[in-house]
Amino acid sequence: MSDEQDTGIPLDELDAPEGFTEGSDEPHGAQSAADLEAVFDVPVRISAVLGHSKMHVSDLLKLASGTVLELDRKVGEAIDIYVNDRLVARGEVVLVEDKLGVTMTEIIKTDR
């Protein structure tokens, strides 16, 4: 994690990117989704972090299946969503059919 100050922005308060108009998926400039096609296949690593825990290696080696590991987060607290090791959002864990998923509830704005 970096020393940058992160500012959370609720999703419903986000402004459309420059060049986009409300209610439209298309920009009013010359750029379109076809212009971005070159980056559609670029792989990114997405991580949803539920929490952290510190322990000695000797304790780590003693863990067995079914062991409960205490994390630094409370039940219901937002989880962190990272893209390529950069915090980009916070969200909630959801159950979709028989799989776990993540719903983004807040986009993190960082100053570069």
N, C-alpha and C positions, 0 to 999 in steps of 0.2 A: 504494500500500500504506500502511496506517496504522501508527501506533506502538503499537497494541494488542498485548499479549502473546497469542499463539495457543497453545493447548494441544491436542495431538492426542489423540484417543480412538479406539482400535481399535473397529471396528464390532461385534465380538462382545462388547465390554464395555459397550455402551450399555444403559441402563435404558429401559424402555418409558415413553412420555410419561405424565404424570399423567392418571389416568382410564382408562388402558388396562390390561388384564390380560394376562399372558403367554399366548401361544397363541391370542390372539383379535385380530381386526382391528377389533373394535367396542369402544368405551369402555363402561364400566358406568354412566356418567352419561347425561344427556339428549342430549349432543352426538353427532352421527353424521356420516357422510360427506355426507349430504344437506344438513346445515347448512353445509358448506363449499363447496357447489356454486357460490356466488357468486364464489369466487376461482379456480375451475378454469380460466377463460378469461383470467386475468390474464397477460400476456406477461412473461417473464423472459429475461434474456440470460445464457447459460451459456458460459463460456470454459474451455478446458483448456489450460494454459500448459506447454509442454514445456521452456522455458528462455528466457533473455534474452541479448542481445548488444548491445554498444555500438559504434557506428561513426560516422564523419563522413559528412555528406551527400554529399560528393564520392565516398566509397567506396561508398555506397549506390547512387549513380547508375551505378557501374561494374558492378554485379551483373548477371549474365546467367543465362539458363536453364541449370540444371545446376551452378551455383556452390554449393559446400559452405560453409555458414555455421556457425562454431563457437559453441555455446551454453555457458552457465555450469553445465550439469548433466552428470552422468556417465550412461552407458548403464545402464539398470535403476533409476535413481533415481526416486522418486515424482514425479509431476507435480502441479501445483496446479490445483484446480478452483474457479472463481469463479462466483458467481451475483450478477448486477448489481454487478460490481466488488468483491464481498466474498468473501474466501477462506472457503470452507465445507468443503472436503474435500481429501484427497490421494488419488491413485489411480495406476493402471497403464494403459498403452495396450494394447489387445487388438485382435485381428483377428477380425471376425465375417463369415464368407463373404468377400466382396471389399471390405468397408468397415472403416475404423478405428473403434474405440469406446474408451470409458474405463470401467474398473471402479473404483468407489470402495472404497478399502481403509481409510480413516481419516476420521472426521468431526472437523472442527476446532471446538472450543468456544472462544468468545470471551466475555470479560467486558465488558458494556456500561457 
